[in-house]
């Protein structure tokens, strides 16, 4: 059986003579349970039903990453069973689980960062409700938002926004000035009208008094 298995790709079975004893200690075991329980440095290849030497004692399930010929057939190397994972867990299953856990933790972390960022933005917006005016207008907002002025937007777009904002503010100021002037004129006309009416009412009385005297 050993010779037939060694006829494949099997450099796992063509090791140097110094590893022959290691190979024999693993190869004579014929089931996964004994292979993993009786020998610390042996692993199980399920498709070829063979117990093979595994010299990667630090992380045994990663042995296929360093030795693609660890099993009799190269295609089953990622199905390797090792200690302490047992006969029901393969290398590919372990790697898939680790990647899934890492991705889940990363998504959770990104979720916390997103929630934290949204809360910070909301808090800043509550403290500075009109901060965007400082960015669009090129200066500080009405609430004293210094440092949010021009320079936030570059190129011609910034100039266009500043010009439009300046024109709008100038138009609003002119409308207010015209309104205040018209209001003052109206008040002046009303005041003059009242004074003229009172004077006209008094004229006949003064005239009658002079005539009677």
C-alpha positions as CSV (number, residue, x, y, z in Angstrom):
1,X,0.0,0.0,0.0
2,X,2.8,2.4,0.8
3,X,4.5,1.7,-2.5
4,X,1.3,2.2,-4.5
5,X,0.6,5.5,-2.7
6,X,4.2,6.6,-3.3
7,X,3.7,6.2,-7.0
8,X,1.5,9.3,-7.2
9,X,2.7,12.8,-6.8
10,X,3.6,11.9,-3.4
11,X,6.7,13.7,-2.3
12,X,5.2,13.2,1.2
13,X,6.3,9.6,0.8
14,X,9.7,10.4,-0.8
15,X,11.2,12.1,2.2
16,X,14.8,11.8,3.1
17,X,15.8,8.7,5.0
18,X,16.0,10.7,8.3
19,X,12.2,10.9,8.2
20,X,11.5,7.3,7.5
21,X,10.8,6.5,11.1
22,X,8.4,9.4,11.4
23,X,6.7,8.2,8.2
24,X,6.4,4.6,9.5
25,X,5.0,5.7,12.9
26,X,2.1,7.5,11.1
27,X,1.6,5.2,8.1
28,X,0.7,2.1,10.0
29,X,-2.3,3.8,11.6
30,X,-5.4,3.0,9.6
31,X,-8.1,5.3,11.0
32,X,-8.4,9.0,11.8
33,X,-9.1,8.6,15.5
34,X,-5.9,6.6,16.2
35,X,-3.9,8.8,13.8
36,X,-4.6,11.9,15.7
37,X,-4.8,10.4,19.2
38,X,-1.7,8.2,19.3
39,X,0.8,10.4,17.4
40,X,1.2,14.2,18.0
41,X,3.0,14.8,14.7
42,X,0.6,12.9,12.4
43,X,-2.4,14.1,10.4
44,X,-5.2,12.3,8.5
45,X,-5.9,12.5,4.8
46,X,-9.6,11.5,4.4
47,X,-9.8,10.8,0.7
48,X,-6.8,8.4,0.5
49,X,-7.6,7.1,4.0
50,X,-4.0,7.5,5.1
51,X,-2.2,8.8,8.2
52,X,0.8,11.0,7.1
53,X,3.6,12.8,9.0
54,X,3.1,16.5,9.7
55,X,6.2,18.3,10.8
56,X,4.4,21.6,11.3
57,X,3.8,21.4,15.1
58,X,3.2,25.1,15.7
59,X,0.1,25.4,13.5
60,X,-0.6,21.9,12.2
61,X,-3.7,22.7,10.1
62,X,-1.7,25.2,8.0
63,X,0.7,22.5,6.9
64,X,-0.9,22.3,3.4
65,X,0.1,25.9,2.8
66,X,3.8,25.0,3.1
67,X,3.7,21.5,1.8
68,X,1.3,20.8,-1.1
69,X,2.3,17.1,-1.1
70,X,1.5,16.4,2.5
71,X,-1.2,14.0,1.4
72,X,-0.9,11.1,-1.2
73,X,-3.0,13.2,-3.6
74,X,-2.4,16.9,-3.8
75,X,-6.1,17.7,-4.3
76,X,-7.0,16.5,-0.8
77,X,-4.4,18.5,1.1
78,X,-6.9,21.2,2.2
79,X,-9.1,18.4,3.7
80,X,-6.4,17.5,6.1
81,X,-7.5,16.6,9.6
82,X,-5.1,17.6,12.4
83,X,-4.9,18.0,16.2
84,X,-6.5,19.6,18.1
85,X,-9.3,20.2,15.7
86,X,-10.2,16.5,15.3
87,X,-11.5,14.3,12.5
88,X,-14.6,16.4,11.7
89,X,-12.8,19.6,11.0
90,X,-10.6,20.1,7.9
91,X,-8.1,22.8,7.1
92,X,-10.4,24.5,4.6
93,X,-13.3,24.5,7.1
94,X,-11.0,26.1,9.7
95,X,-9.8,28.8,7.3
96,X,-13.3,29.5,6.2
97,X,-14.5,29.9,9.8
98,X,-11.6,32.2,10.6
99,X,-12.2,34.4,7.6
100,X,-15.9,34.6,8.4
101,X,-15.2,35.6,12.0
102,X,-12.7,38.2,10.9
103,X,-15.1,39.7,8.3
104,X,-17.9,39.8,11.0
105,X,-15.7,41.6,13.4
106,X,-14.6,44.0,10.7
107,X,-18.3,44.7,9.9
108,X,-19.1,45.3,13.5
109,X,-16.2,47.6,13.9
110,X,-17.2,49.6,10.8
111,X,-20.8,49.7,12.2
112,X,-19.5,51.2,15.5
113,X,-17.3,53.7,13.6
114,X,-20.3,54.7,11.4
115,X,-22.6,55.2,14.4
116,X,-19.9,57.1,16.3
117,X,-19.4,59.4,13.3
118,X,-23.1,60.0,12.8
119,X,-23.4,61.0,16.5
120,X,-20.5,63.3,16.3
121,X,-21.9,65.0,13.2
122,X,-25.3,65.4,14.8
123,X,-23.8,66.9,17.9
124,X,-21.8,69.3,15.9
125,X,-24.9,70.3,13.9
126,X,-26.8,70.9,17.1
127,X,-24.1,73.2,18.4
128,X,-23.6,74.9,15.0
129,X,-26.9,74.8,13.2
130,X,-25.8,77.0,10.4
131,X,-22.3,75.9,9.9
132,X,-22.9,75.2,6.2
133,X,-23.5,79.0,5.6
134,X,-19.9,79.6,6.7
135,X,-18.6,77.1,4.1
136,X,-20.8,78.4,1.3
137,X,-20.4,82.1,2.1
138,X,-16.6,82.2,2.6
139,X,-16.7,83.4,6.2
140,X,-17.9,82.5,9.6
141,X,-21.6,81.7,10.2
142,X,-24.0,83.7,12.2
143,X,-23.1,81.6,15.2
144,X,-19.4,82.3,15.2
145,X,-18.3,79.2,13.3
146,X,-14.7,80.4,12.8
147,X,-12.5,78.2,10.7
148,X,-15.3,77.0,8.3
149,X,-14.8,79.7,5.8
150,X,-13.5,79.8,2.3
151,X,-11.2,77.1,1.1
152,X,-13.6,74.2,1.8
153,X,-14.5,74.1,-1.9
154,X,-11.9,74.7,-4.6
155,X,-11.8,76.1,-8.1
156,X,-14.5,78.1,-9.9
157,X,-17.3,76.5,-8.0
158,X,-16.2,78.3,-4.8
159,X,-16.1,81.7,-6.6
160,X,-19.5,81.1,-8.1
161,X,-21.0,80.3,-4.8
162,X,-19.4,83.3,-3.1
163,X,-20.5,85.6,-5.9
164,X,-24.1,84.2,-5.7
165,X,-24.1,84.6,-2.0
166,X,-22.8,88.2,-2.1
167,X,-25.4,89.1,-4.8
168,X,-28.2,87.7,-2.7
169,X,-27.1,89.5,0.4
170,X,-26.7,92.7,-1.5
171,X,-30.2,92.4,-2.9
172,X,-31.7,91.6,0.5
173,X,-30.0,94.7,2.0
174,X,-31.3,96.9,-0.8
175,X,-34.8,95.6,-0.4
176,X,-34.6,96.3,3.4
177,X,-33.3,99.8,2.7
178,X,-36.2,100.5,0.3
179,X,-38.7,99.1,2.7
180,X,-37.4,101.2,5.6
181,X,-37.3,104.3,3.4
182,X,-40.9,103.8,2.2
183,X,-42.0,103.1,5.8
184,X,-40.4,106.4,7.0
185,X,-42.0,108.3,4.1
186,X,-45.4,106.8,4.9
187,X,-45.1,107.7,8.5
188,X,-44.0,111.2,7.6
189,X,-47.0,111.6,5.2
190,X,-49.4,110.3,7.9
191,X,-47.9,112.7,10.5
192,X,-48.2,115.7,8.1
193,X,-51.7,114.7,7.2
194,X,-52.8,114.6,10.8
195,X,-51.2,117.9,11.5
196,X,-52.9,119.6,8.5
197,X,-56.3,118.2,9.4
198,X,-56.0,119.5,13.0
199,X,-55.0,122.9,11.7
200,X,-57.9,123.1,9.3
201,X,-60.4,122.1,12.0
202,X,-59.1,124.9,14.2
203,X,-59.2,127.6,11.5
204,X,-63.1,128.1,11.5
205,X,-63.1,128.3,15.3
206,X,-60.5,130.9,15.3
207,X,-62.2,132.8,12.5
208,X,-65.6,132.8,14.3
209,X,-64.1,134.1,17.5
210,X,-62.4,137.0,15.7
211,X,-65.7,137.9,13.9
212,X,-67.7,137.8,17.1
213,X,-65.2,140.0,18.8
